[in-house]
Amino acid sequence: MTDQIKRVVLAYSGGLDTSVILKWLQTEYGCEVVTFTADLGQGEELEPARAKAELMGIKPEHIFIDDLREEFVRDYVFPMMRANALYEGLYLLGTSIARPLIAKRQIEIAKLVNADAVSHGATGKGNDQVRFELGYYALNPDIKVIAPWREWDLTSRTRLIEFAESHQIPVSKDKRGEAPFSTDANLLHTSSEGKVLEDPWDEVPEYVFSRTVSPEDAPDQAETITIDFERGDGVAVNGEALSPASLLARLNELGRKHGIGRLDLVENRFVGMKSRGMYETPGGTIYALAHRAIEQLTLDRGAAHLKDELAPRYAELVYNGFWFSPEREMLQAAVDHSQEKVAGTVRLKLYKGACHVTGRKSPNSLYSEKVVTFEDDQGAYDQRDAAGFIKLNALRLRLLGRRDR
């Protein structure tokens, strides 16, 4: 197989693992490597990745560093949020939702540079290998995929560093010790897993958190904000119109300040094992609550309840890597149809790790004060109608009761 691959596009962060992979691909496969680094709002300076790639012999025209923040939020995060997707009832899918976009761009670059293969740095134990590769194959069924962690014998951090040093790959001082945990970050969230987090009984050390202040240290004064929605998507915060990525970034700032969005989760990986992770999703946690609040006013009960039935299935598809599957696209079509009248303003109060809805209004509201009032409704609702409604619904229960008495 090695002699068939002449050029490969590598998802490259510039860190130790992907730098070792870059050199390993050059030595093991004897192929030309094209690097692709995505700016998904992870908050890191990406230009060092360019310098490191050049240092390792990558041609400048074969180094791709793309700002995908707006596309990420507009075409991936927001559609998922319209579905109210939560994996296993809690996880806002921050890592999962970024993988299809990275895979898509890798395949586009592979076509652009006539590459034979793509490569990623996901291990053989996790979900990301599945997510990346399902994306690759959905978009290019004939692409070759190289997953070094499933092939090589560099099975420890010590071995990685030895390989790096023997090939003159710079290793920063903080990488020489055993990493206390691994992280992945983008504009939606930061995830931390492994090492000090592996025992699910041990409380997460405060130094693990990078996106939120401790709720105990958050301001003693609550802060009230508003989010405006149109067709199910957020369009403004506190009355200021913002692009999708800018809106999420603004909510991240607010969530960070008030310690909102921490989740300690033991989840079921697609590959079969359980894992424990700490997720910080400050802006996404606020946004998801606000989206549900505006749906409370604008969605009919039947549509809302059907969405609640579909949401776990949608979340599982995203988590397992089936973003580009026909069933996810079918669900998306149904979800998006439901969002046509989901517009209005939600008011929220942020305080010490908590986010509370304190008001919502919409020009498309289905809420009728005249019908629901405890005061005189002036004939808007005839309470006598309820008697027949109850009797019909009770009929089968009464028949059962008579039979079994």
N, C-alpha and C positions, 0 to 999 in steps of 0.2 A: 504493500500500500504506500510505503514511504516514497517510492520512486514515481508514484502517480501524482503527488502533490507538489506543485511548483510555487504556489502562492497561497497564503492563508491570512484571513482577517481575524485578529485577536482582540477580544474585549479587554482593554488594557487600562488599569488604574494608575500605573506607575509605582505601585507598592511592591513589596518583596515578592509575593506569590506570583503576580503576573509578570514581573521582570524576569524571574527565574523561568517562567513558562516561555517567555519570548526567546530567551537564549536556548532553552531546551528544544523548542521548535526548530530553531536554526541549526542546532547540532544534530538532533535526532532525525529530523525529516529533511535536513539540507534544503529547506525551502525559504523563499522570501517571505518576510512577515510584514503585514500592514497593520498598524495599530489604530484602534478606535476607542476614544475616551469620550464618554457622554457626560455633559453637565446637566444633571437632573436636580440641581439645587442642593447638592450634598454639602455645600458650604466650604469646600476645599479649593485651594488654588490649583488649577489644572495645568498651567504652563510648565511646571516642573516635569510633568509626564512627557511633554514634548521634548524637553532637554534630555531627559533620560533615554527616550527612544532614539534620539539622534546619536547620543553617546554609544548606544548599542548597535549602531550601523543602519538604522532605518532611514530611508530616503525622506527628505522633508515632504515631498508630494505624497508619501504613503503614511503620513501621520494625520489622522483625522481627530479633531477635538470639536465636538458639536454642542451648541447650546440648545438643548431640547426641553427647556423648562416649560415654555408655553404649550408646546405640543403635548408634553407629559400631562399637564393638568387639564387642558382643554379636551384632549381626545382619549384619555385613559382614566384619570382620577375623577373628573366630573361625571362621565357616563357611569362609572362604578357607584359613585355617590347617589346618582339618581335612583339606583336600584336598592339603596339602603343595605348594601352588602356587608355582612359581618361574618367572618369565618368562625364557626363554633360559637356564635352568639356574641363575640367580643372583639375579635381582631379586625382592624380596619385595612388589612391587606397591603400595607405600605411597601414591603419588599416585593410581594407577588405582582403588583400592578405595574412595577417598573420594568420587569423582565421582557414582556412582549415588545415594548418600544425599543429596548436595546437590541433584541433579536431582529426586529424589523430593519433597524438602521444598519446592522451588521450585514444583512443580506443585500441591502441596497448598495453598500460599499463594495461588497464582494462582486456584484454585477458591474459596478463602475470600474473596478481595477482588474477585472477578469480573474478573480481568485478561484481556486479549486475547492477551498475549504474555509470553514470558520472554526474558531476555538474560543473556549471560555475557561475561567478559573474556578468553577464550582466543583465541590468535592463529590465523591461517589456516595455520600451518606445523606445528602440533603435534597431539598425540593428544587433548588435553582437549576441543577443539571437538567431536570425534567422540563422546567419552564422554558429555559433557553432552547433546548433541542426540539421541543414540540413547536415552538415558534419558528425555528429554522426550517424544519421539514414542511410546515404548513405553507410557508412562503416560497420555498424552493425544495421540492421533493427530492431532487437529485444532489443536493449539496452534501459534501463530506464534512463530518464533524469530528474534531479532535478534542478529547477531554483528557488532558494530561493526568489529572488526579486518578483516573481509572487505568492509566497505562504505566506510569513511571514507578520507580522504587524510592522516591524521595518522600518517605512516609513520616517524617518528623521535622520540626522547625530546625533542629540541629543540622539535619541533612540538607535542608533548603539553604541555610546559611553557608554550609560548606560548599555547596554547588555554586552559590553566588560568589563567594570569595575566590574559588578556583577559576571563575570566568570573569573576574574583575567587575562584578556587578556591585555598585555601592550599596552598603547595608547601613541604615541609620542606627544610632546607638540604642534607640528605644526598641528596635527589632531584635537585638541580640539576646535580651532576656526572654523568658517565657511570657508570651502575651497573656494578660489576665482574663481577657475575653475578646471575642471578635465582634466587629460592628459593620453595619451596612446603613448608609444614609441616603436620603433624597429629600425633595421638598415636602413630601408627605410625612415622612417619619424617620426615626433612627431605631434600628434593632440591635440588640446586644445579646450574644449567646455564648455558651461554652465556659470552660475553666471555672471561675468563681461563681458562675451561675448554674452549674450543672446539678447541684443538690437542690431539689425544689423546696426543701424545708428551710434552707438558709435564706435569710432576708437579703435582698439586693443591696450591696454597699452603695452609699451615696455617690461615690466617685464614678460609678457606672453611668450616671445620668449626665447627658450633655445638652439636651434640648429644653429642659424645664428646670426652674428653681424648685427646691423642696417646698411643698405646700405650707409647711410650718414657717418657712422664711418668706412666703409670698406677702404682698401688701395686706395690711390690716383693714384697708378700705376696699370695699367691693367696687367693681367697675362695670358700668352698663354700656352695652354696644348694640348696634343694629346691623342686620345683614339683609340686603334686598335680593330677591330672586326673580328671574324671568325664565319661563319654560323649564323650571327645575334646576337651573344653574344660578349660582351666586354671581351677582354683577356689581355689588357695591357694599362697602363697610362704612358705617356711620355717615351714609349719604354720599360718600366719595366713590365715583365709578372707578373700577379697577379691572385690569385684565385677569384671566384665570390664575396665572402664576403669581401675579402681584397680590391678588386677593388672598390666596392661600398663605403667601409670605406674611401679609399683614396679620392674619389670624394666628400664624405661628408666633409672631412677636407678642401678641396678647396672651396666647396660651402659655408661652414660656414665662412671662412675667408673673402669671397667677398659678403656676405649677399644675396646669391642666394637661391631661392626656397620657398619664403613665399607666401602663398595663403590664402586670406580671402574669404570664400565661404559660400553662403546660398544654401543648397542642399536639394533635396527631398529624405527623408528616405524611405526605402522600406515599413515601417509600415504606411506611409501615411502623416506624418507631415513634415514640413520644419524645418531645424535646421541650426544654424550658427556655423561654425568651423574655426579655424585658423590652417592651416597645414604648416609644415616646411619640405620640401623634398629637401635638398640641392644637394646631389649627384644624386638623381633620376631625378631632373630637368635637370641637365647637361647631364646625360646619355640619357634621352629620346630625347633630341634635337640632340645629336650626332648620335643616332640610325637612326633617320629620315634622317639625312644628308647622311649617307652611303647608305641608301635605295634609295635616289635620284639618285645616280649613277648606282646602280646595279639592281634595280627592273624595269621590263617592265611596261609601262603605265597601261596596263590592270590589271596586278597583283597589282600594287600600288593602283589603284583606287578601286579595289575590296576590298583590305585590309582596305581602308578608310571607305568603307560601312560596313564592318564587325566589325570594332573596337568599335563603340558605343554599339553594341550588346554584344560583348565580355566583355566590361567594366561593363555593366549592370548585366551580369551574375556573375561576380566577386563581385560586390557591394552587390548584393542581396543574396549571399551565395551559388551559384550553381556551385562552383568549380568542384565538383565531379559529375556533370551532364553529360549525353551523349552529349548534344549540345555544352557544353564548350569543351569537348574532341574532337568533330568533328571540331570545329573552330580551336582548337590548331593544329590539323593535317594539316589543310589547311595553317595556318600561318607558321608552321615549314617547310612545303614544300617550301614556298616562300622564306625562308631564306638560302637556300643551297648555293647561290652565293653572299650572303650579307657579304662581307669581304673587309677590307681595313682600311684606317686611316682617322680620322677626326681631324681637328685642330680647336680649339675654343679659344675665348678671354673672360676672366672673368673680369667684372668691375662693382663695385657698384650695386649689385643686378641683373645685367644683364649677360646673356650668349649669345655670338654670334658665329655662325659658320663662320670661315674665310678661310676654305679650306677643300677639301676632295679628296682622291685618292683611286683607287681600281684596282687590277689586273683583276677584272671582270666587269670593267666599260662598260656601254652601251653608254656613252657620246662620240660622234665622233666630234672632232674639224674639221676634214676634211669636214664633211657634214654640220655642223652648221656655219662655218666661214662666215664672211661678205666679206672676200677677195675672190679671184678666187678659186673655189673649184675643178677646173680641171675636171669637168664633174661628180663629185661624186653625184650631185643632179641636176636633170633637172627641172628648175623652170616652164617650160611649162606644166609639169604634173599636176600642181596645178589647172589649168583651168578646166579640166574635173572633178577633185575631188570636186571643188567648185560647178560646175554646177549640179552634181548629188545630192549633199547635199542640194542645193537650190531648186531642182525640186518641192518638196511638198510645199515649201513656195511660189513659183511662182504660182502654181496651186491654192493655197488658196487665194493669192492676186488677181488673175484674177477673181475668183468666187465672192469675197467679194467687188470688186471695184465698 
